[in-house]
Amino acid sequence: MLLTVVAASAGLVTDGLYPGPTVLVARFRGNDLATLVAGVPLLTVSLIAAVRGSVRGGLVWPGMLAYSIYNYAYYVYDPAFNDLFPLHVAIVVVSATSLGLALTDLDVAVRARWAMRWAGGLLLLLAAATTGMYGVSLVRLAAGGEPPSDVLPLPQAQVHLGMALDLTMIVPTLVLAGVLLWRRSAWGHALGVATCVYVGAYQLNYLAARYFVARAGVRDVAYAEPLDLLIPALLLTAVLALVVDHREG
């Protein structure tokens, strides 16, 4: 967590750290702000709770580690180097190692059975929507040469990176957790909570990135849209529904 605090703080206060166009620099700085304001506190609280034996903390902690891996993958795999590249690599490696250890120690049990199927359905719906959205873009690319675009007018290299990370890290996790939740398996409950935390937390990064991009004066980018909070709100509801029936021992 100390590495994350250092990296995110440096990204916010150091001018010229991130190379590239204004939209990309603003996007990274928005990510840094969300990581400091939401990511680090959630990582800290969930770790402390997990160490103290809290089942809920033990489920949220892997989700926040997955968030850290996915978030900093954008920095690590960005085609351009910056001075914090070794630190970003270290964050991904440490988070991935910690996630592997956390998964071996999860308290796996069936809880909140009544909520598991609708939460699983939500995750599968998000997976289908994401795949469908990217599928349309890829068909247009193949049929007419129209390159995929993003809500934020990012360079094509970043659009490609975002699509690659979503299709290899987000979508498979959503599908696996969704199917296991639908089957009401014990691992489904554990992975379902972690996945909702992981994906929901990153949506906060998107909100912050969008704000920073709009504030930087990038054309046709609004500070926020009414639907921007829908996905994190649904995922937060799913987390609460999945853990509300469990009483800490």
PyRosetta script that sets phi, psi and omega in degrees:
from pyrosetta import init, pose_from_sequence

init()
pose = pose_from_sequence("MLLTVVAASAGLVTDGLYPGPTVLVARFRGNDLATLVAGVPLLTVSLIAAVRGSVRGGLVWPGMLAYSIYNYAYYVYDPAFNDLFPLHVAIVVVSATSLGLALTDLDVAVRARWAMRWAGGLLLLLAAATTGMYGVSLVRLAAGGEPPSDVLPLPQAQVHLGMALDLTMIVPTLVLAGVLLWRRSAWGHALGVATCVYVGAYQLNYLAARYFVARAGVRDVAYAEPLDLLIPALLLTAVLALVVDHREG")
pose.set_psi(1, -33.5)
pose.set_omega(1, 178.0)
pose.set_phi(2, -62.0)
pose.set_psi(2, -40.5)
pose.set_omega(2, 177.2)
pose.set_phi(3, -60.3)
pose.set_psi(3, -40.7)
pose.set_omega(3, -179.4)
pose.set_phi(4, -65.9)
pose.set_psi(4, -42.5)
pose.set_omega(4, 178.7)
pose.set_phi(5, -61.3)
pose.set_psi(5, -44.3)
pose.set_omega(5, -179.6)
pose.set_phi(6, -63.4)
pose.set_psi(6, -46.9)
pose.set_omega(6, -176.9)
pose.set_phi(7, -65.2)
pose.set_psi(7, -46.6)
pose.set_omega(7, -177.6)
pose.set_phi(8, -68.1)
pose.set_psi(8, -39.6)
pose.set_omega(8, 179.3)
pose.set_phi(9, -64.6)
pose.set_psi(9, -43.1)
pose.set_omega(9, 179.2)
pose.set_phi(10, -63.5)
pose.set_psi(10, -38.8)
pose.set_omega(10, 178.9)
pose.set_phi(11, -63.4)
pose.set_psi(11, -32.9)
pose.set_omega(11, -178.7)
pose.set_phi(12, -79.4)
pose.set_psi(12, -36.4)
pose.set_omega(12, -171.0)
pose.set_phi(13, -101.3)
pose.set_psi(13, -11.7)
pose.set_omega(13, -175.5)
pose.set_phi(14, -101.5)
pose.set_psi(14, 110.4)
pose.set_omega(14, 177.3)
pose.set_phi(15, -71.9)
pose.set_psi(15, 140.3)
pose.set_omega(15, 177.5)
pose.set_phi(16, 80.0)
pose.set_psi(16, 5.4)
pose.set_omega(16, -179.5)
pose.set_phi(17, -67.9)
pose.set_psi(17, -44.0)
pose.set_omega(17, -178.3)
pose.set_phi(18, -95.0)
pose.set_psi(18, 123.0)
pose.set_omega(18, 177.5)
pose.set_phi(19, -80.7)
pose.set_psi(19, 163.7)
pose.set_omega(19, 175.5)
pose.set_phi(20, 114.8)
pose.set_psi(20, -177.9)
pose.set_omega(20, -178.4)
pose.set_phi(21, -69.2)
pose.set_psi(21, 166.3)
pose.set_omega(21, -176.6)
pose.set_phi(22, -55.8)
pose.set_psi(22, -42.6)
pose.set_omega(22, -176.5)
pose.set_phi(23, -62.5)
pose.set_psi(23, -38.2)
pose.set_omega(23, -178.6)
pose.set_phi(24, -72.3)
pose.set_psi(24, -42.6)
pose.set_omega(24, 177.9)
pose.set_phi(25, -61.6)
pose.set_psi(25, -44.2)
pose.set_omega(25, 179.4)
pose.set_phi(26, -64.7)
pose.set_psi(26, -37.0)
pose.set_omega(26, 179.1)
pose.set_phi(27, -63.8)
pose.set_psi(27, -44.9)
pose.set_omega(27, 179.5)
pose.set_phi(28, -64.7)
pose.set_psi(28, -39.3)
pose.set_omega(28, -179.4)
pose.set_phi(29, -69.6)
pose.set_psi(29, -33.9)
pose.set_omega(29, 173.6)
pose.set_phi(30, -63.6)
pose.set_psi(30, -41.1)
pose.set_omega(30, 175.7)
pose.set_phi(31, -59.7)
pose.set_psi(31, -42.9)
pose.set_omega(31, -179.2)
pose.set_phi(32, -62.3)
pose.set_psi(32, -42.5)
pose.set_omega(32, 179.7)
pose.set_phi(33, -63.2)
pose.set_psi(33, -46.7)
pose.set_omega(33, 180.0)
pose.set_phi(34, -62.1)
pose.set_psi(34, -37.2)
pose.set_omega(34, 178.8)
pose.set_phi(35, -64.3)
pose.set_psi(35, -42.6)
pose.set_omega(35, 179.8)
pose.set_phi(36, -69.8)
pose.set_psi(36, -42.9)
pose.set_omega(36, -173.6)
pose.set_phi(37, -78.6)
pose.set_psi(37, -37.7)
pose.set_omega(37, -175.4)
pose.set_phi(38, -117.1)
pose.set_psi(38, -46.5)
pose.set_omega(38, -173.9)
pose.set_phi(39, -62.7)
pose.set_psi(39, -51.8)
pose.set_omega(39, -178.2)
pose.set_phi(40, -64.0)
pose.set_psi(40, -45.9)
pose.set_omega(40, 176.9)
pose.set_phi(41, -59.3)
pose.set_psi(41, -41.6)
pose.set_omega(41, 179.1)
pose.set_phi(42, -67.1)
pose.set_psi(42, -39.8)
pose.set_omega(42, 175.4)
pose.set_phi(43, -59.6)
pose.set_psi(43, -46.1)
pose.set_omega(43, -176.8)
pose.set_phi(44, -65.0)
pose.set_psi(44, -49.9)
pose.set_omega(44, -178.1)
pose.set_phi(45, -62.8)
pose.set_psi(45, -44.2)
pose.set_omega(45, -178.0)
pose.set_phi(46, -67.4)
pose.set_psi(46, -36.5)
pose.set_omega(46, 177.9)
pose.set_phi(47, -65.2)
pose.set_psi(47, -46.8)
pose.set_omega(47, 179.6)
pose.set_phi(48, -60.3)
pose.set_psi(48, -43.8)
pose.set_omega(48, 179.5)
pose.set_phi(49, -63.3)
pose.set_psi(49, -42.1)
pose.set_omega(49, -179.9)
pose.set_phi(50, -64.3)
pose.set_psi(50, -42.9)
pose.set_omega(50, 179.2)
pose.set_phi(51, -62.3)
pose.set_psi(51, -33.5)
pose.set_omega(51, 179.4)
pose.set_phi(52, -80.7)
pose.set_psi(52, 1.4)
pose.set_omega(52, 176.2)
pose.set_phi(53, 93.8)
pose.set_psi(53, 9.4)
pose.set_omega(53, 179.0)
pose.set_phi(54, -71.4)
pose.set_psi(54, 127.5)
pose.set_omega(54, 177.6)
pose.set_phi(55, -65.8)
pose.set_psi(55, -43.1)
pose.set_omega(55, 179.3)
pose.set_phi(56, -61.0)
pose.set_psi(56, -44.3)
pose.set_omega(56, 177.6)
pose.set_phi(57, -60.6)
pose.set_psi(57, -38.4)
pose.set_omega(57, 179.1)
pose.set_phi(58, -66.6)
pose.set_psi(58, -23.1)
pose.set_omega(58, 177.6)
pose.set_phi(59, -87.6)
pose.set_psi(59, -35.9)
pose.set_omega(59, -178.6)
pose.set_phi(60, -75.0)
pose.set_psi(60, -36.3)
pose.set_omega(60, -177.7)
pose.set_phi(61, -54.9)
pose.set_psi(61, -49.7)
pose.set_omega(61, 177.6)
pose.set_phi(62, -61.2)
pose.set_psi(62, -36.1)
pose.set_omega(62, 178.2)
pose.set_phi(63, -62.0)
pose.set_psi(63, -40.7)
pose.set_omega(63, 179.2)
pose.set_phi(64, -71.7)
pose.set_psi(64, -31.5)
pose.set_omega(64, 174.6)
pose.set_phi(65, -66.5)
pose.set_psi(65, -41.1)
pose.set_omega(65, 176.5)
pose.set_phi(66, -62.2)
pose.set_psi(66, -40.1)
pose.set_omega(66, 175.7)
pose.set_phi(67, -57.6)
pose.set_psi(67, -45.0)
pose.set_omega(67, -178.1)
pose.set_phi(68, -63.4)
pose.set_psi(68, -41.0)
pose.set_omega(68, 178.9)
pose.set_phi(69, -63.1)
pose.set_psi(69, -49.8)
pose.set_omega(69, -177.4)
pose.set_phi(70, -64.6)
pose.set_psi(70, -45.1)
pose.set_omega(70, -178.2)
pose.set_phi(71, -59.2)
pose.set_psi(71, -49.6)
pose.set_omega(71, -175.3)
pose.set_phi(72, -81.8)
pose.set_psi(72, -8.7)
pose.set_omega(72, 171.4)
pose.set_phi(73, -62.5)
pose.set_psi(73, -32.6)
pose.set_omega(73, 177.6)
pose.set_phi(74, -62.9)
pose.set_psi(74, -37.9)
pose.set_omega(74, -179.6)
pose.set_phi(75, -74.8)
pose.set_psi(75, -42.6)
pose.set_omega(75, -176.5)
pose.set_phi(76, -66.9)
pose.set_psi(76, -42.7)
pose.set_omega(76, -175.2)
pose.set_phi(77, -94.3)
pose.set_psi(77, 5.6)
pose.set_omega(77, 171.9)
pose.set_phi(78, -60.9)
pose.set_psi(78, 131.6)
pose.set_omega(78, -176.8)
pose.set_phi(79, -58.7)
pose.set_psi(79, -26.7)
pose.set_omega(79, -178.2)
pose.set_phi(80, -93.8)
pose.set_psi(80, 140.8)
pose.set_omega(80, 177.0)
pose.set_phi(81, -80.7)
pose.set_psi(81, 152.9)
pose.set_omega(81, 166.8)
pose.set_phi(82, -138.1)
pose.set_psi(82, 170.9)
pose.set_omega(82, -173.3)
pose.set_phi(83, -65.8)
pose.set_psi(83, -17.9)
pose.set_omega(83, -178.5)
pose.set_phi(84, -97.3)
pose.set_psi(84, 9.7)
pose.set_omega(84, -177.0)
pose.set_phi(85, -52.6)
pose.set_psi(85, -48.2)
pose.set_omega(85, 179.6)
pose.set_phi(86, -60.9)
pose.set_psi(86, -36.1)
pose.set_omega(86, 179.4)
pose.set_phi(87, -67.8)
pose.set_psi(87, -41.0)
pose.set_omega(87, 178.3)
pose.set_phi(88, -64.3)
pose.set_psi(88, -40.1)
pose.set_omega(88, 176.4)
pose.set_phi(89, -61.9)
pose.set_psi(89, -43.0)
pose.set_omega(89, -179.8)
pose.set_phi(90, -61.9)
pose.set_psi(90, -40.0)
pose.set_omega(90, 179.9)
pose.set_phi(91, -62.6)
pose.set_psi(91, -44.1)
pose.set_omega(91, 179.7)
pose.set_phi(92, -64.5)
pose.set_psi(92, -44.1)
pose.set_omega(92, -177.8)
pose.set_phi(93, -65.3)
pose.set_psi(93, -46.7)
pose.set_omega(93, -179.6)
pose.set_phi(94, -64.9)
pose.set_psi(94, -41.0)
pose.set_omega(94, 179.9)
pose.set_phi(95, -65.0)
pose.set_psi(95, -41.9)
pose.set_omega(95, 180.0)
pose.set_phi(96, -65.7)
pose.set_psi(96, -40.9)
pose.set_omega(96, 177.8)
pose.set_phi(97, -64.5)
pose.set_psi(97, -44.0)
pose.set_omega(97, 179.3)
pose.set_phi(98, -64.5)
pose.set_psi(98, -37.7)
pose.set_omega(98, 178.9)
pose.set_phi(99, -63.7)
pose.set_psi(99, -43.0)
pose.set_omega(99, 177.7)
pose.set_phi(100, -59.4)
pose.set_psi(100, -43.0)
pose.set_omega(100, 178.6)
pose.set_phi(101, -67.8)
pose.set_psi(101, -38.8)
pose.set_omega(101, -179.3)
pose.set_phi(102, -65.1)
pose.set_psi(102, -38.2)
pose.set_omega(102, -178.8)
pose.set_phi(103, -66.6)
pose.set_psi(103, -30.3)
pose.set_omega(103, 179.8)
pose.set_phi(104, -74.4)
pose.set_psi(104, -14.1)
pose.set_omega(104, -175.3)
pose.set_phi(105, -116.1)
pose.set_psi(105, 15.1)
pose.set_omega(105, -178.7)
pose.set_phi(106, -68.8)
pose.set_psi(106, 143.1)
pose.set_omega(106, 172.1)
pose.set_phi(107, -85.0)
pose.set_psi(107, 96.8)
pose.set_omega(107, -174.1)
pose.set_phi(108, -93.8)
pose.set_psi(108, 118.2)
pose.set_omega(108, 178.5)
pose.set_phi(109, -158.9)
pose.set_psi(109, 159.2)
pose.set_omega(109, 177.6)
pose.set_phi(110, -83.9)
pose.set_psi(110, 120.1)
pose.set_omega(110, 179.0)
pose.set_phi(111, -136.7)
pose.set_psi(111, 157.9)
pose.set_omega(111, 178.7)
pose.set_phi(112, 47.5)
pose.set_psi(112, 49.6)
pose.set_omega(112, -175.8)
pose.set_phi(113, -55.0)
pose.set_psi(113, -33.9)
pose.set_omega(113, -177.2)
pose.set_phi(114, -63.6)
pose.set_psi(114, -26.0)
pose.set_omega(114, -176.2)
pose.set_phi(115, -96.4)
pose.set_psi(115, -9.1)
pose.set_omega(115, -169.4)
pose.set_phi(116, -66.8)
pose.set_psi(116, -40.1)
pose.set_omega(116, -176.0)
pose.set_phi(117, -72.2)
pose.set_psi(117, -39.8)
pose.set_omega(117, 179.8)
pose.set_phi(118, -72.8)
pose.set_psi(118, -32.2)
pose.set_omega(118, 175.1)
pose.set_phi(119, -66.7)
pose.set_psi(119, -41.6)
pose.set_omega(119, 176.7)
pose.set_phi(120, -63.0)
pose.set_psi(120, -40.9)
pose.set_omega(120, 177.3)
pose.set_phi(121, -62.0)
pose.set_psi(121, -38.5)
pose.set_omega(121, 177.7)
pose.set_phi(122, -62.1)
pose.set_psi(122, -45.6)
pose.set_omega(122, -179.5)
pose.set_phi(123, -64.9)
pose.set_psi(123, -40.0)
pose.set_omega(123, 178.1)
pose.set_phi(124, -66.8)
pose.set_psi(124, -36.5)
pose.set_omega(124, 177.4)
pose.set_phi(125, -64.5)
pose.set_psi(125, -42.2)
pose.set_omega(125, 177.7)
pose.set_phi(126, -64.3)
pose.set_psi(126, -38.9)
pose.set_omega(126, 177.8)
pose.set_phi(127, -63.5)
pose.set_psi(127, -44.3)
pose.set_omega(127, -179.9)
pose.set_phi(128, -65.0)
pose.set_psi(128, -41.2)
pose.set_omega(128, -179.4)
pose.set_phi(129, -65.1)
pose.set_psi(129, -43.2)
pose.set_omega(129, 179.7)
pose.set_phi(130, -64.4)
pose.set_psi(130, -45.8)
pose.set_omega(130, 179.8)
pose.set_phi(131, -63.6)
pose.set_psi(131, -42.5)
pose.set_omega(131, 179.6)
pose.set_phi(132, -63.7)
pose.set_psi(132, -42.8)
pose.set_omega(132, 179.9)
pose.set_phi(133, -61.1)
pose.set_psi(133, -46.4)
pose.set_omega(133, 179.6)
pose.set_phi(134, -71.3)
pose.set_psi(134, -34.1)
pose.set_omega(134, 179.1)
pose.set_phi(135, -60.8)
pose.set_psi(135, -42.7)
pose.set_omega(135, 177.7)
pose.set_phi(136, -60.8)
pose.set_psi(136, -44.1)
pose.set_omega(136, 179.6)
pose.set_phi(137, -62.0)
pose.set_psi(137, -40.4)
pose.set_omega(137, -178.4)
pose.set_phi(138, -71.7)
pose.set_psi(138, -34.0)
pose.set_omega(138, 175.8)
pose.set_phi(139, -64.9)
pose.set_psi(139, -42.7)
pose.set_omega(139, 177.8)
pose.set_phi(140, -62.7)
pose.set_psi(140, -37.7)
pose.set_omega(140, 178.1)
pose.set_phi(141, -64.4)
pose.set_psi(141, -45.7)
pose.set_omega(141, -178.0)
pose.set_phi(142, -69.5)
pose.set_psi(142, -37.2)
pose.set_omega(142, -174.4)
pose.set_phi(143, -82.0)
pose.set_psi(143, -40.6)
pose.set_omega(143, -174.0)
pose.set_phi(144, -128.3)
pose.set_psi(144, 2.4)
pose.set_omega(144, 179.2)
pose.set_phi(145, 77.4)
pose.set_psi(145, 13.0)
pose.set_omega(145, 179.6)
pose.set_phi(146, -79.1)
pose.set_psi(146, 116.3)
pose.set_omega(146, -176.0)
pose.set_phi(147, -70.6)
pose.set_psi(147, 145.4)
pose.set_omega(147, 176.3)
pose.set_phi(148, -59.6)
pose.set_psi(148, 150.1)
pose.set_omega(148, 179.3)
pose.set_phi(149, -127.6)
pose.set_psi(149, 176.1)
pose.set_omega(149, -179.3)
pose.set_phi(150, -132.9)
pose.set_psi(150, 159.1)
pose.set_omega(150, 176.1)
pose.set_phi(151, -56.3)
pose.set_psi(151, -41.4)
pose.set_omega(151, 172.3)
pose.set_phi(152, -88.3)
pose.set_psi(152, 131.1)
pose.set_omega(152, -175.8)
pose.set_phi(153, -73.4)
pose.set_psi(153, 66.9)
pose.set_omega(153, -177.4)
pose.set_phi(154, -79.1)
pose.set_psi(154, 158.5)
pose.set_omega(154, 173.4)
pose.set_phi(155, -59.9)
pose.set_psi(155, 154.1)
pose.set_omega(155, -177.3)
pose.set_phi(156, -57.5)
pose.set_psi(156, -34.7)
pose.set_omega(156, 179.0)
pose.set_phi(157, -61.2)
pose.set_psi(157, -37.3)
pose.set_omega(157, 179.5)
pose.set_phi(158, -76.2)
pose.set_psi(158, -34.9)
pose.set_omega(158, 175.4)
pose.set_phi(159, -62.7)
pose.set_psi(159, -43.8)
pose.set_omega(159, 177.3)
pose.set_phi(160, -61.7)
pose.set_psi(160, -44.3)
pose.set_omega(160, -179.3)
pose.set_phi(161, -62.9)
pose.set_psi(161, -45.4)
pose.set_omega(161, -180.0)
pose.set_phi(162, -60.7)
pose.set_psi(162, -43.6)
pose.set_omega(162, 178.7)
pose.set_phi(163, -64.4)
pose.set_psi(163, -42.4)
pose.set_omega(163, -179.7)
pose.set_phi(164, -62.5)
pose.set_psi(164, -45.0)
pose.set_omega(164, -179.6)
pose.set_phi(165, -66.2)
pose.set_psi(165, -41.2)
pose.set_omega(165, 179.7)
pose.set_phi(166, -63.8)
pose.set_psi(166, -42.9)
pose.set_omega(166, -175.8)
pose.set_phi(167, -76.6)
pose.set_psi(167, -21.4)
pose.set_omega(167, -180.0)
pose.set_phi(168, -103.1)
pose.set_psi(168, -22.6)
pose.set_omega(168, -175.9)
pose.set_phi(169, -116.5)
pose.set_psi(169, -41.6)
pose.set_omega(169, -177.1)
pose.set_phi(170, -81.2)
pose.set_psi(170, -56.3)
pose.set_omega(170, -173.2)
pose.set_phi(171, -60.6)
pose.set_psi(171, -49.1)
pose.set_omega(171, 179.3)
pose.set_phi(172, -59.7)
pose.set_psi(172, -37.7)
pose.set_omega(172, 178.8)
pose.set_phi(173, -65.9)
pose.set_psi(173, -42.7)
pose.set_omega(173, 177.0)
pose.set_phi(174, -60.0)
pose.set_psi(174, -43.0)
pose.set_omega(174, -178.5)
pose.set_phi(175, -67.0)
pose.set_psi(175, -48.2)
pose.set_omega(175, -178.8)
pose.set_phi(176, -60.4)
pose.set_psi(176, -50.5)
pose.set_omega(176, -179.7)
pose.set_phi(177, -64.3)
pose.set_psi(177, -39.3)
pose.set_omega(177, -179.7)
pose.set_phi(178, -63.8)
pose.set_psi(178, -44.8)
pose.set_omega(178, 179.8)
pose.set_phi(179, -64.9)
pose.set_psi(179, -44.8)
pose.set_omega(179, -179.5)
pose.set_phi(180, -66.4)
pose.set_psi(180, -36.0)
pose.set_omega(180, 174.8)
pose.set_phi(181, -64.5)
pose.set_psi(181, -44.5)
pose.set_omega(181, -179.7)
pose.set_phi(182, -59.8)
pose.set_psi(182, -34.7)
pose.set_omega(182, 178.8)
pose.set_phi(183, -81.9)
pose.set_psi(183, -2.7)
pose.set_omega(183, 179.3)
pose.set_phi(184, 56.3)
pose.set_psi(184, 44.3)
pose.set_omega(184, 177.6)
pose.set_phi(185, -89.8)
pose.set_psi(185, 160.1)
pose.set_omega(185, 179.8)
pose.set_phi(186, -64.3)
pose.set_psi(186, -43.1)
pose.set_omega(186, 177.7)
pose.set_phi(187, -65.6)
pose.set_psi(187, -30.6)
pose.set_omega(187, 176.8)
pose.set_phi(188, -60.7)
pose.set_psi(188, -42.9)
pose.set_omega(188, 179.1)
pose.set_phi(189, -63.3)
pose.set_psi(189, -46.8)
pose.set_omega(189, -178.1)
pose.set_phi(190, -63.7)
pose.set_psi(190, -49.5)
pose.set_omega(190, -178.9)
pose.set_phi(191, -70.7)
pose.set_psi(191, -29.2)
pose.set_omega(191, 178.5)
pose.set_phi(192, -64.1)
pose.set_psi(192, -46.4)
pose.set_omega(192, 178.0)
pose.set_phi(193, -62.2)
pose.set_psi(193, -48.1)
pose.set_omega(193, -178.3)
pose.set_phi(194, -61.5)
pose.set_psi(194, -39.9)
pose.set_omega(194, -178.7)
pose.set_phi(195, -69.0)
pose.set_psi(195, -42.3)
pose.set_omega(195, 177.3)
pose.set_phi(196, -61.0)
pose.set_psi(196, -40.4)
pose.set_omega(196, 178.1)
pose.set_phi(197, -65.6)
pose.set_psi(197, -47.2)
pose.set_omega(197, -177.2)
pose.set_phi(198, -59.5)
pose.set_psi(198, -53.3)
pose.set_omega(198, -176.8)
pose.set_phi(199, -72.5)
pose.set_psi(199, -40.8)
pose.set_omega(199, -179.8)
pose.set_phi(200, -63.8)
pose.set_psi(200, -40.9)
pose.set_omega(200, 179.9)
pose.set_phi(201, -63.6)
pose.set_psi(201, -37.9)
pose.set_omega(201, -179.1)
pose.set_phi(202, -69.9)
pose.set_psi(202, -24.9)
pose.set_omega(202, 176.3)
pose.set_phi(203, -61.2)
pose.set_psi(203, -30.2)
pose.set_omega(203, 176.5)
pose.set_phi(204, -64.9)
pose.set_psi(204, -35.1)
pose.set_omega(204, 175.4)
pose.set_phi(205, -61.7)
pose.set_psi(205, -41.6)
pose.set_omega(205, 179.7)
pose.set_phi(206, -62.2)
pose.set_psi(206, -43.5)
pose.set_omega(206, 179.7)
pose.set_phi(207, -60.9)
pose.set_psi(207, -44.5)
pose.set_omega(207, 179.4)
pose.set_phi(208, -67.2)
pose.set_psi(208, -41.1)
pose.set_omega(208, 179.3)
pose.set_phi(209, -62.6)
pose.set_psi(209, -42.7)
pose.set_omega(209, 179.7)
pose.set_phi(210, -62.0)
pose.set_psi(210, -41.8)
pose.set_omega(210, 179.0)
pose.set_phi(211, -61.3)
pose.set_psi(211, -46.1)
pose.set_omega(211, -178.6)
pose.set_phi(212, -64.9)
pose.set_psi(212, -39.4)
pose.set_omega(212, 179.8)
pose.set_phi(213, -65.0)
pose.set_psi(213, -44.3)
pose.set_omega(213, 178.3)
pose.set_phi(214, -63.6)
pose.set_psi(214, -40.7)
pose.set_omega(214, -179.4)
pose.set_phi(215, -65.5)
pose.set_psi(215, -28.8)
pose.set_omega(215, 178.9)
pose.set_phi(216, -75.7)
pose.set_psi(216, -3.9)
pose.set_omega(216, 176.0)
pose.set_phi(217, 85.6)
pose.set_psi(217, 18.1)
pose.set_omega(217, 178.8)
pose.set_phi(218, -68.0)
pose.set_psi(218, 131.6)
pose.set_omega(218, -172.9)
pose.set_phi(219, -63.8)
pose.set_psi(219, 139.8)
pose.set_omega(219, 173.4)
pose.set_phi(220, 66.3)
pose.set_psi(220, 20.5)
pose.set_omega(220, 176.0)
pose.set_phi(221, -114.0)
pose.set_psi(221, 116.4)
pose.set_omega(221, 178.7)
pose.set_phi(222, -83.7)
pose.set_psi(222, 158.5)
pose.set_omega(222, 179.6)
pose.set_phi(223, -61.9)
pose.set_psi(223, -35.8)
pose.set_omega(223, -179.3)
pose.set_phi(224, -164.6)
pose.set_psi(224, 161.0)
pose.set_omega(224, 174.3)
pose.set_phi(225, -123.1)
pose.set_psi(225, 149.5)
pose.set_omega(225, -177.2)
pose.set_phi(226, -55.5)
pose.set_psi(226, -31.4)
pose.set_omega(226, -176.4)
pose.set_phi(227, -85.7)
pose.set_psi(227, -3.8)
pose.set_omega(227, -175.9)
pose.set_phi(228, -61.5)
pose.set_psi(228, -30.3)
pose.set_omega(228, -177.6)
pose.set_phi(229, -88.4)
pose.set_psi(229, -6.0)
pose.set_omega(229, -173.7)
pose.set_phi(230, -63.2)
pose.set_psi(230, -50.3)
pose.set_omega(230, -177.1)
pose.set_phi(231, -63.3)
pose.set_psi(231, -50.7)
pose.set_omega(231, 177.5)
pose.set_phi(232, -61.0)
pose.set_psi(232, -34.0)
pose.set_omega(232, 179.0)
pose.set_phi(233, -66.1)
pose.set_psi(233, -42.8)
pose.set_omega(233, 178.8)
pose.set_phi(234, -65.3)
pose.set_psi(234, -41.6)
pose.set_omega(234, -178.9)
pose.set_phi(235, -68.9)
pose.set_psi(235, -37.9)
pose.set_omega(235, 175.5)
pose.set_phi(236, -63.2)
pose.set_psi(236, -41.4)
pose.set_omega(236, 177.2)
pose.set_phi(237, -60.6)
pose.set_psi(237, -41.7)
pose.set_omega(237, 179.2)
pose.set_phi(238, -64.0)
pose.set_psi(238, -41.5)
pose.set_omega(238, 178.0)
pose.set_phi(239, -60.1)
pose.set_psi(239, -49.0)
pose.set_omega(239, -178.8)
pose.set_phi(240, -61.3)
pose.set_psi(240, -41.5)
pose.set_omega(240, -179.8)
pose.set_phi(241, -65.2)
pose.set_psi(241, -34.8)
pose.set_omega(241, -177.7)
pose.set_phi(242, -75.6)
pose.set_psi(242, -24.8)
pose.set_omega(242, -177.2)
pose.set_phi(243, -107.5)
pose.set_psi(243, -8.8)
pose.set_omega(243, -171.6)
pose.set_phi(244, -67.4)
pose.set_psi(244, -28.7)
pose.set_omega(244, -177.2)
pose.set_phi(245, -82.0)
pose.set_psi(245, -9.8)
pose.set_omega(245, -176.5)
pose.set_phi(246, -92.7)
pose.set_psi(246, 132.8)
pose.set_omega(246, 176.3)
pose.set_phi(247, -105.7)
pose.set_psi(247, 129.2)
pose.set_omega(247, -179.3)
pose.set_phi(248, -62.8)
pose.set_psi(248, 138.7)
pose.set_omega(248, 178.4)
pose.set_phi(249, -87.5)
pose.dump_pdb("model.pdb")
